[in-house]
Amino acid sequence: MCGRYKIVTDAQALYDAFQVEAELVAAPLARYNVAPATEQLVILNEDGRRVARWHHWGLIPHWAKDKSLGYKTINARADSVAVRPAYRAAFRQRRCLVPATGFYEWKALERGKQPYLIRLKSGALFAFAGLWESWTGPEGELRSYTIITTAPNELMARIHERMPAIIAREHYARWLDPALRDPAQAQAMIASYPGAEMQALPVSAAINNARNQGAALIEPAGEPLA
């Protein structure tokens, strides 16, 4: 699964990576411990142009009775996303990119669980495969998103049985294209990202608390997983 990630960037880097203008309130975006049920940036296609919008993490389908469903839909499995009622319409029509600079996963050990920060070796921005929805409740419209997960690559298989699906840069335009309605074609873009391009660094258990933020959270607590 993917229950925590980080995004540390700025508007220029977002533009360079995704060709999108992003309003970051004149300050760099530095979120070291992104947790569900918070507002985060996603990138989507609006009327033929790529835009960045703030969405709630935890997908809430338009038919949901209330927004509490979002706590159960932070992730969508790649092998069932095309058929599950909560996701199938969005998979055909409302795909998005979720920018990140790393994500966290916990490896079960005899002494407990060791958190790892997984990122690209280059340190560059990348994008999870996401879906978004619009739900209208008592307080008006709420836009939300989920992150698709898939089978682990060779690196992630040593930590966990799932990993977030990462969209290759050359597929960004196709993934966001609303004219693409064929689930099989969309499915082909969410294979496991090459493990050789990633690294896994053990970090402090301080990441376990969603209230904790700051660069100290990503300080290595040991040797990278080799």
Number of C-alpha atoms within 10 A of each C-alpha: 21 21 16 18 21 23 21 16 19 16 17 14 16 19 13 11 14 21 14 18 16 19 14 13 8 8 10 13 17 15 18 23 25 24 20 21 17 12 17 20 22 25 26 27 18 12 8 10 11 18 17 25 15 16 22 22 27 28 34 30 25 17 11 15 12 14 17 13 15 21 14 13 22 24 26 28 20 18 14 11 22 21 12 13 12 20 25 16 19 23 26 20 19 22 25 27 26 23 26 22 20 26 22 25 23 17 16 13 9 6 6 9 12 17 22 26 25 22 22 17 12 9 11 13 19 21 24 23 25 31 29 28 23 18 18 17 13 6 6 7 11 16 20 27 33 30 28 26 25 21 21 22 19 13 18 23 14 12 20 16 13 18 23 27 26 25 21 17 12 8 13 18 13 13 27 25 21 17 10 15 15 12 15 10 12 18 15 8 18 23 18 19 21 15 16 11 11 17 20 25 19 22 22 17 14 15 22 14 10 13 10 13 17 11 11 13 18 21 12 15 15 10 10 14 14 7
